[in-house]
Amino acid sequence: MDVHNFFLILFLILVTARILGELFARLGIPSVMGELSAGILLGVSGLGLIEVNDVLKVLAEIGILLLLFEIGLETDIHRLKQAGGKATIVALFGAVFPFTVSALIAYYLFGLSLAVSLFIGGTLTATSIGITMRVLKDLQKEHSEVAQVVIGAAVLDDIMGVIILVFIYDYATTQALSLSNTLNTTVFILLFLLIAPAFANFISTFMKKFDEHQKVPGFIPTVIISLIALFAYFSHLFGAPEILGSFAAGIALSRRFILPFGMGLRNDEVFLEKVKNAITPIAQMFTPIFFVMVGLSMNLKVIDLTSSRFWTLAFVFLLIAIIGKYMGALLLKNTTALKKALIGISMVPRGEVGLIFAEVGRMNSILNDEIYAVLIFVIIVTTVAPPFLLKFLFKYEKE
């Protein structure tokens, strides 16, 4: 891709995202929906002006990492610990139910192969926390109990998602159940998660001390962006075994690493405010690129709306995708029905995580065009609907 073409692409993404985000916000619609719409408009589903490429993927990844770093800065670790039990229930049932039920129905009811059935289950297990957290942030609900449960559940959800992907990819490509790759990945992930918080606290302490003696301005944003890049690289080494090749399964872990890093800066409120002021403008520029990328990756043209089998498959799997994420929230004790609904809806978006699962399946000839189209449809609906529902339901939330 030529440099001058890339500049034009970046111009189109930033301006379109800004215009539609502002327009949607003025209409009372979550601004993230404007950014998703910008991607759909500019991409293969709309005008076809922009194709997804590696450079845009990198910029988008920086955007979501910065968003989650901001969430980390805002997250109260004590409240997060209090929500730990609830988060575990939400994550566990929200992963096990959709994976198991969709795989069994695909295999026994629709007669699909075991490899395809497992991939469908894996795709419906994924949760895109970025979309939910952006909506909660826009609604100024990132400090709520709902947000704490969702953040905790998202960490566990991502870990299980990576492990499940390794397992089903291994089986789909070799037609044999090899527990060694899955076990190795699990050990690496656990090791990473043990090291990550301690390392984050050490780095944040170093940042605070050095910032007092800096001679050149711009220390804080430079260090944070540098560390985000380094953490993403290391987490890829920990989370992505060789069998997945270039697929960055470690992305999920790199995102979660940013949360404890942000939390590690909360001890000093003055320094915390300096970090927020330094990072917020950069995050506000990069974050929309991520949501535009999600829209660009959604190919509505693969969906055959005239096929009765398509609608049957789509309806069944959409139902499982929604109910599956609700199951954990419904089991919570000492929680109002409204909060259960808010937590359940917050876990529904599949977004870019679901798209990655589906794309890996398609590129490796595991999913045919019909099943791929069904999954794309389910991912789009589960990504687009929750922000509207969250905004509506939060009006009645008293916290």
FIVO-326244 format. One line per 8 residues: their letters; for each residue x, y, z of C-alpha. Coordinates in nm, 4 decimals. Layout:
N
A	X Y Z ~ ...
***
This chain:
399
MDVHNFFL	0.0000 0.0000 0.0000 ~ 0.1349 0.3417 -0.1019 ~ 0.1991 0.5913 0.1752 ~ -0.0159 0.8617 0.0157 ~ -0.3049 0.6142 -0.0204 ~ -0.2738 0.5235 0.3450 ~ -0.2976 0.8905 0.4457 ~ -0.6185 0.9220 0.2439
ILFLILVT	-0.7570 0.6068 0.4090 ~ -0.6700 0.7406 0.7548 ~ -0.8350 1.0721 0.6684 ~ -1.1551 0.8952 0.5584 ~ -1.1646 0.6778 0.8713 ~ -1.1065 0.9585 1.1223 ~ -1.3399 1.2115 0.9581 ~ -1.6240 0.9670 0.8845
ARILGELF	-1.6028 0.8160 1.2342 ~ -1.6096 1.1625 1.3895 ~ -1.9037 1.2876 1.1807 ~ -2.1190 0.9757 1.2293 ~ -2.0205 0.9415 1.5960 ~ -2.1250 1.3019 1.6602 ~ -2.4456 1.2602 1.4572 ~ -2.5461 0.9428 1.6409
ARLGIPSV	-2.4711 1.1030 1.9798 ~ -2.6917 1.4015 1.8932 ~ -2.9707 1.1573 1.8019 ~ -2.9369 0.9923 2.1415 ~ -2.7693 0.6801 1.9986 ~ -2.4400 0.5507 2.1490 ~ -2.1559 0.7150 1.9530 ~ -1.9794 0.3807 1.9122
MGELSAGI	-2.2624 0.2819 1.6756 ~ -2.1703 0.5773 1.4543 ~ -1.8109 0.4540 1.4375 ~ -1.9221 0.0980 1.3564 ~ -2.1513 0.2417 1.0880 ~ -1.8593 0.4392 0.9442 ~ -1.6701 0.1122 0.8974 ~ -1.9687 -0.0583 0.7345
LLGVSGLG	-2.0183 0.2421 0.5040 ~ -1.6522 0.2641 0.3983 ~ -1.5918 -0.1127 0.3763 ~ -1.6936 -0.4004 0.1536 ~ -2.0545 -0.3865 0.2805 ~ -2.0954 -0.0249 0.1661 ~ -1.8936 0.1927 -0.0697 ~ -1.5954 -0.0436 -0.0836
LIEVNDVL	-1.3465 0.2428 -0.0434 ~ -1.1288 0.0753 0.2208 ~ -0.9998 -0.2790 0.2584 ~ -0.8769 -0.4182 0.5884 ~ -0.4952 -0.4341 0.5950 ~ -0.2208 -0.5040 0.8473 ~ -0.1408 -0.1356 0.9105 ~ -0.5028 -0.0569 0.9994
KVLAEIGI	-0.5147 -0.3656 1.2225 ~ -0.2161 -0.2341 1.4179 ~ -0.3706 0.1140 1.4566 ~ -0.7000 -0.0447 1.5642 ~ -0.5229 -0.2614 1.8199 ~ -0.3493 0.0447 1.9649 ~ -0.6947 0.2054 1.9897 ~ -0.8512 -0.0769 2.1923
LLLLFEIG	-0.5428 -0.1073 2.4131 ~ -0.5607 0.2640 2.4945 ~ -0.9330 0.2379 2.5692 ~ -0.8735 -0.0504 2.8084 ~ -0.5788 0.1311 2.9662 ~ -0.8183 0.4180 3.0399 ~ -1.0672 0.1697 3.1870 ~ -0.7838 0.0337 3.4032
LETDIHRL	-0.7150 0.3849 3.5320 ~ -1.0810 0.4188 3.6283 ~ -1.1202 0.0707 3.7819 ~ -1.1224 0.0422 4.1592 ~ -0.9305 -0.2783 4.2322 ~ -1.1100 -0.3280 4.5677 ~ -1.4504 -0.3172 4.4004 ~ -1.3191 -0.5470 4.1301
KQAGGKAT	-1.2172 -0.8004 4.3974 ~ -1.5619 -0.7738 4.5556 ~ -1.7170 -0.8523 4.2170 ~ -1.4793 -1.1470 4.1629 ~ -1.7246 -1.4201 4.2633 ~ -2.0022 -1.2824 4.0453 ~ -1.7593 -1.2271 3.7552 ~ -1.6456 -1.5909 3.7745
IVALFGAV	-2.0043 -1.7204 3.7546 ~ -2.0880 -1.4890 3.4630 ~ -1.7736 -1.5843 3.2702 ~ -1.7904 -1.9589 3.3370 ~ -2.1547 -2.0124 3.2431 ~ -2.1311 -1.7506 2.9682 ~ -1.8555 -1.9558 2.8037 ~ -1.9597 -2.3148 2.8792
FPFTVSAL	-2.3281 -2.2820 2.7846 ~ -2.2995 -2.1258 2.4354 ~ -1.9973 -2.3417 2.3453 ~ -2.1544 -2.6712 2.4524 ~ -2.5118 -2.6107 2.3367 ~ -2.4241 -2.4608 1.9958 ~ -2.1693 -2.7364 1.9226 ~ -2.4177 -3.0128 2.0165
IAYYLFGL	-2.7022 -2.8582 1.8138 ~ -2.4750 -2.8008 1.5124 ~ -2.3534 -3.1618 1.5257 ~ -2.6720 -3.3535 1.6135 ~ -2.9551 -3.1316 1.4858 ~ -2.7992 -2.9807 1.1727 ~ -2.5656 -3.2709 1.0897 ~ -2.2499 -3.0602 1.0641
SLAVSLFI	-1.9049 -3.2152 1.1123 ~ -1.7480 -3.2186 1.4579 ~ -1.4746 -2.9726 1.3519 ~ -1.7295 -2.7224 1.2166 ~ -1.9531 -2.7685 1.5213 ~ -1.6637 -2.6979 1.7577 ~ -1.5679 -2.3853 1.5611 ~ -1.9251 -2.2569 1.5793
GGTLTATS	-1.9181 -2.3156 1.9549 ~ -1.5863 -2.1333 1.9863 ~ -1.7110 -1.8343 1.7874 ~ -2.0222 -1.8001 2.0033 ~ -1.8138 -1.8228 2.3217 ~ -1.6175 -1.5056 2.2465 ~ -1.7054 -1.1677 2.4018 ~ -1.5942 -0.8264 2.2723
IGITMRVL	-1.5577 -0.6261 2.5893 ~ -1.4291 -0.3189 2.4042 ~ -1.7726 -0.2295 2.2671 ~ -1.9454 -0.2712 2.6043 ~ -1.6819 -0.0744 2.7962 ~ -1.6981 0.2092 2.5423 ~ -2.0760 0.2303 2.5920 ~ -2.0390 0.2210 2.9728
KDLQKEHS	-1.7740 0.4942 2.9527 ~ -1.9946 0.7111 2.7296 ~ -2.2826 0.6644 2.9773 ~ -2.0423 0.7425 3.2678 ~ -2.1176 0.4024 3.4203 ~ -1.7619 0.2649 3.4178 ~ -1.7550 0.2843 3.8003 ~ -2.0818 0.0941 3.8478
EVAQVVIG	-2.1129 -0.2546 3.9967 ~ -2.2228 -0.3762 3.6538 ~ -1.8953 -0.2522 3.5023 ~ -1.6844 -0.4225 3.7723 ~ -1.8550 -0.7592 3.7177 ~ -1.8253 -0.7242 3.3405 ~ -1.4524 -0.6336 3.3536 ~ -1.3768 -0.9309 3.5781
AAVLDDIM	-1.5840 -1.1656 3.3629 ~ -1.4165 -1.0353 3.0468 ~ -1.0694 -1.1237 3.1790 ~ -1.1763 -1.4831 3.2450 ~ -1.3765 -1.4959 2.9215 ~ -1.0729 -1.3999 2.7134 ~ -0.8534 -1.6607 2.8826 ~ -1.1082 -1.9355 2.8162
GVIILVFI	-1.1556 -1.8072 2.4611 ~ -0.7851 -1.8398 2.3776 ~ -0.7669 -2.1900 2.5280 ~ -1.0807 -2.3026 2.3434 ~ -0.9503 -2.1614 2.0134 ~ -0.6212 -2.3494 2.0487 ~ -0.8097 -2.6714 2.1271 ~ -1.0593 -2.6545 1.8394
YDYATTQA	-0.8043 -2.5280 1.5863 ~ -0.5755 -2.8152 1.6812 ~ -0.8548 -3.0683 1.6308 ~ -0.9893 -2.9084 1.3121 ~ -0.6493 -2.9098 1.1386 ~ -0.5164 -3.2477 1.2591 ~ -0.8441 -3.4382 1.3188 ~ -0.6968 -3.5561 1.6494
LSLSNTLN	-0.7394 -3.4432 2.0078 ~ -0.4005 -3.3239 2.1288 ~ -0.4161 -3.2025 2.4872 ~ -0.0480 -3.1058 2.4945 ~ -0.0900 -2.7796 2.2963 ~ -0.3937 -2.6816 2.5014 ~ -0.2153 -2.7632 2.8280 ~ 0.0978 -2.5719 2.7245
TTVFILLF	-0.1102 -2.2676 2.6328 ~ -0.2982 -2.2829 2.9637 ~ 0.0267 -2.2973 3.1629 ~ 0.1748 -2.0044 2.9660 ~ -0.1398 -1.7966 3.0216 ~ -0.1490 -1.8642 3.3966 ~ 0.2207 -1.7820 3.4235 ~ 0.1666 -1.4590 3.2311
LLIAPAFA	-0.1251 -1.3568 3.4537 ~ 0.0800 -1.4192 3.7678 ~ 0.3707 -1.2074 3.6436 ~ 0.1647 -0.9284 3.4817 ~ 0.0221 -0.7454 3.7891 ~ 0.3546 -0.7451 3.9776 ~ 0.5407 -0.6173 3.6715 ~ 0.2737 -0.3518 3.6143
NFISTFMK	0.3081 -0.2211 3.9710 ~ 0.6872 -0.2099 3.9388 ~ 0.6682 -0.0138 3.6125 ~ 0.4101 0.2299 3.7495 ~ 0.6292 0.2994 4.0564 ~ 0.9287 0.3626 3.8296 ~ 0.7200 0.5980 3.6127 ~ 0.6114 0.8088 3.9093
KFDEHQKV	0.9676 0.8490 4.0404 ~ 1.1271 0.9259 3.7036 ~ 0.8526 1.1725 3.6075 ~ 0.9618 1.4031 3.8914 ~ 1.3119 1.4375 3.7415 ~ 1.2434 1.4397 3.3660 ~ 1.4199 1.6995 3.1499 ~ 1.2318 1.6361 2.8243
PGFIPTVI	0.8507 1.6786 2.8038 ~ 0.6243 1.3947 2.6887 ~ 0.7643 1.1260 2.9206 ~ 0.4302 0.9775 3.0309 ~ 0.2650 0.9179 2.6905 ~ 0.5944 0.7927 2.5428 ~ 0.6461 0.5373 2.8204 ~ 0.2849 0.4190 2.8212
ISLIALFA	0.2623 0.3709 2.4433 ~ 0.6019 0.1972 2.4464 ~ 0.4928 -0.0378 2.7250 ~ 0.1626 -0.1156 2.5550 ~ 0.3587 -0.2255 2.2472 ~ 0.6019 -0.4295 2.4572 ~ 0.3247 -0.5962 2.6611 ~ 0.1340 -0.6863 2.3450
YFSHLFGA	0.4479 -0.8521 2.2068 ~ 0.5243 -1.0476 2.5239 ~ 0.1651 -1.1584 2.5692 ~ 0.1659 -1.2886 2.2129 ~ 0.4701 -1.4983 2.3013 ~ 0.2886 -1.6302 2.6074 ~ -0.0541 -1.6753 2.4520 ~ -0.0037 -1.7795 2.0907
PEILGSFA	0.1497 -2.1225 2.0354 ~ 0.3220 -2.2051 1.7083 ~ 0.0245 -2.4054 1.5840 ~ -0.1697 -2.0808 1.5362 ~ 0.1069 -1.9265 1.3299 ~ 0.0482 -1.5609 1.2610 ~ -0.2881 -1.5483 1.4369 ~ -0.2404 -1.3297 1.7443
AGIALSRR	-0.4261 -1.5245 2.0105 ~ -0.2193 -1.3232 2.2566 ~ -0.4177 -1.0107 2.1674 ~ -0.6731 -1.1055 2.4304 ~ -0.4049 -1.1255 2.6965 ~ -0.2281 -0.8063 2.5921 ~ -0.5566 -0.6215 2.6387 ~ -0.6099 -0.7592 2.9849
FILPFGMG	-0.2513 -0.6762 3.0825 ~ -0.3327 -0.3101 3.0281 ~ -0.6038 -0.3231 3.2961 ~ -0.3707 -0.4075 3.5892 ~ -0.1129 -0.1643 3.4520 ~ -0.3728 0.1128 3.4686 ~ -0.4829 0.0033 3.8161 ~ -0.1211 0.0192 3.9364
LRNDEVFL	-0.1239 0.3970 3.8851 ~ -0.4259 0.4604 4.1092 ~ -0.2300 0.4956 4.4346 ~ -0.1230 0.8535 4.3616 ~ -0.4216 1.0674 4.2586 ~ -0.2072 1.3625 4.1424 ~ 0.0071 1.1451 3.9169 ~ -0.3053 0.9577 3.8023
EKVKNAIT	-0.4545 1.2868 3.6823 ~ -0.1333 1.3665 3.4887 ~ -0.1507 1.0275 3.3176 ~ -0.5189 1.0777 3.2273 ~ -0.4494 1.4218 3.0798 ~ -0.1588 1.2857 2.8754 ~ -0.3320 0.9746 2.7408 ~ -0.6950 1.0837 2.6883
PIAQMFTP	-0.6336 1.2918 2.3685 ~ -0.4299 1.0075 2.2138 ~ -0.6972 0.7522 2.3090 ~ -0.9717 0.9719 2.1652 ~ -0.7927 0.9686 1.8295 ~ -0.7011 0.5989 1.8126 ~ -1.0052 0.4348 1.9754 ~ -1.2517 0.5198 1.6940
IFFVMVGL	-1.0165 0.3455 1.4465 ~ -1.0760 0.0184 1.6328 ~ -1.4555 0.0430 1.6046 ~ -1.4342 0.1490 1.2398 ~ -1.2175 -0.1620 1.1822 ~ -1.4878 -0.3826 1.3355 ~ -1.7336 -0.2307 1.0874 ~ -1.4894 -0.2722 0.7968
SMNLKVID	-1.4525 -0.6415 0.8852 ~ -1.8276 -0.7042 0.8715 ~ -1.9131 -0.8281 0.5228 ~ -2.2903 -0.8074 0.4931 ~ -2.2732 -0.9231 0.1299 ~ -2.1967 -1.2839 0.2286 ~ -2.5407 -1.3097 0.3900 ~ -2.8065 -1.4786 0.1714
LTSSRFWT	-3.1358 -1.3436 0.3031 ~ -3.3390 -1.5601 0.0618 ~ -3.2194 -1.8941 0.2028 ~ -3.4593 -2.0629 0.4477 ~ -3.1755 -2.2813 0.5849 ~ -2.9719 -1.9664 0.6493 ~ -3.2535 -1.8154 0.8569 ~ -3.3057 -2.1406 1.0483
LAFVFLLI	-2.9369 -2.1678 1.1385 ~ -2.9068 -1.7940 1.2085 ~ -3.2112 -1.7842 1.4378 ~ -3.1069 -2.0898 1.6410 ~ -2.7455 -1.9780 1.6883 ~ -2.8477 -1.6177 1.7601 ~ -3.0810 -1.7430 2.0327 ~ -2.8004 -1.9511 2.1859
AIIGKYMG	-2.5555 -1.6594 2.1562 ~ -2.7869 -1.4306 2.3545 ~ -2.9256 -1.6773 2.6101 ~ -2.5780 -1.8246 2.6646 ~ -2.4390 -1.4962 2.7954 ~ -2.7492 -1.4390 3.0071 ~ -2.7175 -1.7728 3.1873 ~ -2.4356 -1.6653 3.4177
ALLLKNTT	-2.6033 -1.3339 3.5038 ~ -2.9347 -1.5057 3.5861 ~ -2.7586 -1.7290 3.8404 ~ -2.6254 -1.4351 4.0436 ~ -2.7545 -1.4024 4.3996 ~ -2.8326 -1.0755 4.5795 ~ -2.8573 -0.8997 4.2446 ~ -3.1629 -0.7177 4.1114
ALKKALIG	-3.3317 -0.8344 3.7917 ~ -3.2279 -0.5098 3.6222 ~ -2.8591 -0.5557 3.7105 ~ -2.8733 -0.9161 3.5901 ~ -3.0145 -0.7915 3.2597 ~ -2.7459 -0.5205 3.2305 ~ -2.4640 -0.7675 3.3040 ~ -2.6065 -1.0261 3.0649
ISMVPRGE	-2.6477 -0.7748 2.7824 ~ -2.2967 -0.6366 2.8456 ~ -2.1499 -0.9824 2.7758 ~ -2.3469 -1.0398 2.4532 ~ -2.1360 -0.8463 2.1934 ~ -1.9116 -1.0772 1.9867 ~ -1.7544 -0.7971 1.7816 ~ -1.3990 -0.8352 1.6557
VGLIFAEV	-1.3299 -1.1409 1.8754 ~ -1.6080 -1.3381 1.7068 ~ -1.4948 -1.2095 1.3663 ~ -1.1404 -1.3383 1.4351 ~ -1.2742 -1.6856 1.5237 ~ -1.4935 -1.6971 1.2112 ~ -1.2139 -1.5685 0.9865 ~ -0.9658 -1.8289 1.1151
GRMNSILN	-1.2251 -2.0977 1.0395 ~ -1.2927 -1.9667 0.6882 ~ -0.9278 -1.9144 0.5917 ~ -0.8408 -2.2707 0.6957 ~ -1.1354 -2.4152 0.4971 ~ -1.3072 -2.5379 0.8137 ~ -1.6173 -2.3205 0.7647 ~ -1.7959 -2.3132 0.4276
DEIYAVLI	-1.9570 -1.9965 0.2896 ~ -2.3010 -2.0746 0.4346 ~ -2.1838 -2.1336 0.7937 ~ -1.9452 -1.8372 0.7711 ~ -2.2359 -1.6136 0.6606 ~ -2.4524 -1.7403 0.9486 ~ -2.1789 -1.6590 1.1994 ~ -2.1220 -1.3135 1.0461
FVIIVTTV	-2.4960 -1.2443 1.0816 ~ -2.4977 -1.3567 1.4472 ~ -2.1850 -1.1500 1.5217 ~ -2.3364 -0.8367 1.3617 ~ -2.6658 -0.8636 1.5515 ~ -2.4976 -0.9390 1.8855 ~ -2.2609 -0.6452 1.8298 ~ -2.5134 -0.3849 1.7142
APPFLLKF	-2.8103 -0.4503 1.9475 ~ -2.6534 -0.4398 2.3004 ~ -2.5422 -0.0713 2.3000 ~ -2.9027 0.0386 2.2360 ~ -3.0378 -0.1915 2.5072 ~ -2.7734 -0.0832 2.7600 ~ -2.8475 0.2848 2.7087 ~ -3.2213 0.2220 2.7476
LFKYEKE	-3.1945 0.0017 3.0607 ~ -2.9420 0.2227 3.2408 ~ -3.2097 0.4916 3.2604 ~ -3.3814 0.2757 3.5228 ~ -3.0632 0.1812 3.7122 ~ -3.0440 0.3616 4.0471 ~ -2.6762 0.3016 4.1393
***
